[in-house]
Amino acid sequence: MKALVTGGAGFIGSHIVDELLLQNFDVIVLDNLSTGRVENISDRVIHYNVDLKDKLDLVFAKERPDIVIHQAAQVSVSYSMKNPGFDAEENIKVTVNLLEACVKYGVKKFIFASSAAVYGAPEYLPIGEDHPVDPLSFYGLSKRNAETYIQMFSNTFGLNYTILRYSNVYGMRQNTKGEAGVVALFIDQALRGEALSVFGDGLQTRDFIFVKDVAKANVAACHYGDRKTLNISQGTKTSILELIEELYFNISDSMSPSFHDERPGDIRHSLLSNQEAKHWLDWEPSYTLSDGIQLTIKYCQSHQVHTY
């Protein structure tokens, strides 16, 4: 089976590629390396350096993928609030362009990386997939609109899909800039001996999930979860201050936080139920936060930490 992964040189995408290769998929990567890194690309894959807003006929006509796993995106909440037009171009227009290519060239399934940001401020916790969607940021809005396009393409053209709404993903190869990468940012700052930048009071909570668990969920979606929208999460809430305590234990107890104003569009609390994903994908997370933090620290200590 042949899978095409957009953003396959990036943080999550490269781990999905690794997992696909372990399961003997043929893999095509589309990545213009604007944020992805060439060293993340295995020599066992075919890489196309293309702009996903351009026509993709040459790639799709030649490669004829069975599955498209769409990971490429503008992922910064704060940047989306300053540049909503760019965010929409990258997250909506690109998705529609890929969907058109999938229909034209007979792709069997489209797997989409969405986000907990589509829910906005939670009415209750944990958030299930039937929770109302009311994004607080243009990033969340663009992801929600992309989801709607996917569902409409399925209804109109019969394209199979699985939408995966990620909680806060962390792990090796993560961008160290921005709150979406708060684990990588904190580890980078701690290893450099800098104060840890906390936006708000640190009592805000997140549902952190290790990137290898996310990769396994995407590969499971190649086989299961047809026409489903599923939360991919650890299912455990952790405050930013609790995250810092975990880093104290693993790096240094001399670290100190530096508090800054909250950022527009940030959600106060997030905790996603993963029960539907467990059922429909035959999947569940296997790494605790402590496990994932230790693996990420070891990676950062043995590699130059890139700031993109």
C-alpha positions in Angstrom: 0.0 0.0 0.0 1.3 3.5 -0.8 0.8 6.4 1.5 1.5 10.1 0.7 2.4 12.2 3.7 2.3 16.0 3.5 4.7 17.6 6.0 6.5 14.4 6.2 9.8 16.1 7.0 8.2 17.9 10.0 7.7 17.0 13.6 4.7 14.8 13.6 4.8 13.9 9.9 8.3 12.4 10.1 7.3 10.1 13.0 4.2 9.0 10.9 6.6 8.2 8.0 8.8 6.2 10.4 5.8 4.2 11.6 4.5 3.6 8.0 7.9 2.3 7.0 7.9 -0.1 10.0 4.6 -1.5 8.6 6.0 -1.8 5.1 4.1 1.0 3.4 5.6 2.6 0.3 5.9 6.3 1.3 5.8 9.5 -0.6 6.6 12.8 1.2 5.5 16.2 0.1 7.3 18.9 2.0 8.8 22.2 0.9 11.1 22.2 3.9 9.9 25.7 5.1 9.7 24.2 8.6 10.5 20.5 8.0 14.1 19.4 7.9 15.7 17.3 5.2 17.5 15.1 7.9 14.1 13.9 9.0 13.5 12.3 5.6 14.4 8.6 5.4 16.3 7.5 2.3 13.6 4.9 1.9 11.0 7.5 0.9 10.4 9.5 -2.3 10.5 13.2 -1.5 8.9 16.0 -3.5 9.8 19.6 -2.6 6.5 21.3 -3.7 4.2 24.1 -2.6 0.9 22.4 -1.7 -1.0 25.4 -2.9 0.1 24.6 -6.5 -1.5 22.0 -8.7 -0.4 18.6 -7.7 -1.3 16.6 -10.8 2.3 15.6 -11.7 2.9 14.0 -8.3 -0.5 12.3 -8.0 -0.5 11.1 -11.6 2.9 9.6 -11.2 2.7 8.1 -7.7 -1.0 7.2 -7.5 -1.2 7.0 -3.6 -3.8 4.8 -1.9 -3.9 7.0 1.2 -3.1 10.7 1.8 -2.1 11.7 5.3 -2.3 15.5 5.5 0.0 16.8 8.3 1.4 20.0 6.7 -0.2 23.1 8.3 0.3 26.5 9.8 0.2 25.5 13.5 0.8 28.6 15.6 -2.3 30.0 17.4 -0.6 33.3 18.0 0.5 33.7 14.4 -3.0 32.9 13.2 -4.3 35.8 15.3 -1.9 38.2 13.6 -2.1 36.8 10.1 -5.5 35.1 9.6 -5.3 35.3 5.8 -2.1 33.4 5.7 -3.5 30.8 8.2 -6.5 30.3 5.9 -4.3 29.9 2.9 -2.2 27.2 4.5 -4.9 25.3 6.4 -8.0 25.6 4.2 -6.8 26.3 0.6 -4.1 23.6 0.8 -6.6 21.1 2.2 -9.1 21.7 -0.6 -6.3 21.5 -3.2 -5.3 18.1 -1.8 -8.9 16.9 -1.7 -9.4 17.8 -5.3 -6.3 15.8 -6.3 -7.5 12.9 -4.2 -10.9 12.7 -6.0 -9.3 13.2 -9.4 -6.7 10.4 -8.9 -8.7 7.9 -7.0 -7.2 8.1 -3.6 -8.9 5.6 -1.3 -8.7 7.5 2.0 -7.8 11.0 3.3 -6.5 11.3 6.9 -6.4 14.8 8.3 -4.6 16.3 11.3 -7.0 18.5 13.1 -6.8 20.0 16.6 -8.5 20.4 19.9 -8.5 24.1 19.0 -11.7 23.5 17.1 -13.6 23.1 20.4 -12.7 26.5 21.9 -13.5 27.0 25.6 -14.8 23.7 26.9 -18.3 23.5 28.3 -17.3 20.4 30.2 -14.3 18.1 30.6 -13.2 15.7 29.2 -14.3 16.9 25.7 -15.9 14.3 23.6 -16.3 14.5 19.8 -19.9 15.6 20.2 -18.8 18.7 22.2 -19.9 22.0 20.4 -17.2 23.5 18.2 -16.6 27.2 18.8 -13.0 28.1 18.1 -11.3 30.9 19.9 -8.5 31.4 17.3 -8.2 31.7 13.6 -6.1 28.5 13.7 -9.0 26.6 15.3 -11.4 28.1 12.8 -9.2 27.1 9.8 -9.0 23.6 11.1 -12.7 23.4 11.6 -13.4 24.8 8.1 -11.0 22.2 6.7 -12.9 19.4 8.5 -16.1 20.7 6.9 -14.6 20.6 3.4 -13.5 17.0 4.0 -16.9 15.9 5.1 -18.5 17.7 2.1 -16.0 16.1 -0.3 -17.0 12.7 1.3 -20.7 13.4 0.9 -20.3 14.7 -2.7 -17.6 12.5 -4.2 -17.5 9.5 -1.9 -14.0 10.1 -0.6 -13.3 8.1 2.6 -11.6 9.9 5.5 -10.6 10.0 9.1 -10.2 13.3 10.9 -7.9 13.2 14.0 -8.2 16.0 16.5 -4.9 16.1 18.4 -4.4 17.3 21.9 -1.0 18.9 22.7 1.6 16.7 20.9 5.2 16.7 22.1 8.3 14.7 21.5 11.5 14.4 19.5 12.0 16.8 16.5 9.5 19.3 17.8 9.7 23.0 17.0 11.0 24.9 20.0 9.0 28.1 19.2 5.5 28.9 20.4 3.1 27.6 23.1 2.0 24.7 20.8 5.5 23.3 21.4 5.6 24.2 25.1 7.3 20.9 26.1 10.1 21.4 23.6 10.4 25.1 24.4 10.8 24.4 28.1 13.3 21.6 27.5 15.3 23.9 25.2 15.3 26.8 27.7 16.2 24.5 30.6 19.1 23.0 28.8 20.3 26.5 27.9 20.0 27.6 31.5 17.3 30.1 30.7 14.1 30.9 32.6 11.0 29.0 31.4 8.6 31.3 29.6 5.1 30.9 31.1 2.2 32.8 29.4 -0.4 33.4 32.1 -0.4 32.0 35.6 0.7 28.5 34.8 -2.5 27.0 36.1 -3.9 26.4 32.6 -4.0 22.8 31.7 -3.2 20.7 28.6 -3.6 17.1 27.5 -0.1 16.2 26.4 0.3 13.2 24.1 3.6 11.7 22.9 4.3 12.0 19.2 4.9 8.2 18.7 1.4 7.6 20.0 0.1 10.1 17.5 2.0 8.4 14.7 0.5 5.0 15.6 -3.0 6.5 15.6 -2.5 7.8 12.0 -1.3 4.5 10.8 -4.2 2.8 12.5 -6.5 5.2 10.6 -5.2 3.8 7.4 -7.1 0.6 8.2 -9.9 1.7 10.6 -12.1 4.7 11.6 -13.7 5.3 8.2 -15.7 8.6 8.1 -15.0 9.2 11.7 -13.8 12.3 13.6 -11.8 11.2 16.6 -9.8 12.8 19.5 -6.2 11.7 19.7 -5.1 12.4 23.3 -3.5 11.0 26.4 -6.7 11.7 28.3 -4.9 13.2 31.2 -4.8 16.9 32.2 -1.5 18.5 33.2 -1.0 22.1 34.3 1.9 24.1 33.0 3.3 24.3 36.5 3.0 20.5 36.9 4.9 20.2 33.6 7.6 22.4 35.0 7.8 20.1 38.1 8.3 17.1 35.8 11.2 18.9 34.2 12.6 19.9 37.6 12.8 16.2 38.3 14.4 15.2 35.0 16.7 18.1 34.3 17.4 20.5 37.2 15.6 21.7 40.3 17.2 25.2 39.9 15.0 26.2 36.9 12.8 29.2 37.4 9.7 30.2 35.4 9.3 33.7 33.9 5.7 34.8 33.7 4.2 36.8 30.8 0.8 38.0 29.8 -1.6 35.4 28.4 -1.8 35.3 24.6 -4.9 36.0 22.5 -6.6 32.8 21.3 -5.1 30.5 24.0 -7.5 28.1 25.6 -7.5 28.0 29.4 -8.2 24.3 29.9 -8.1 21.3 27.5 -8.7 17.6 28.1 -9.9 15.3 25.4 -11.7 12.0 25.8 -10.0 9.3 23.7 -12.6 6.6 24.2 -13.9 6.8 20.6 -10.4 6.5 19.1 -9.7 3.5 21.3 -12.9 1.9 20.0 -12.8 2.8 16.3 -9.0 2.6 15.7 -8.1 -0.2 18.1 -5.5 2.2 19.4 -4.5 3.6 22.8 -1.6 5.7 24.0 1.3 3.7 25.4 3.6 6.5 26.7 3.1 8.3 30.0 4.1 12.0 30.3 7.1 11.0 32.3 8.1 8.4 29.7 7.8 10.8 26.9 9.5 13.7 28.7 12.5 11.5 29.5 12.8 10.3 25.8 12.5 13.9 24.6 15.1 15.2 27.0 17.6 12.4 25.9 16.9 13.3 22.3 17.5 17.0 22.9 20.7 16.4 24.8 22.1 14.2 22.0 21.0 16.4 19.1 21.4 20.1 18.4 18.1 21.6 19.3 16.8 23.4 16.2 14.8 26.6 16.6 13.6 26.8 12.9 
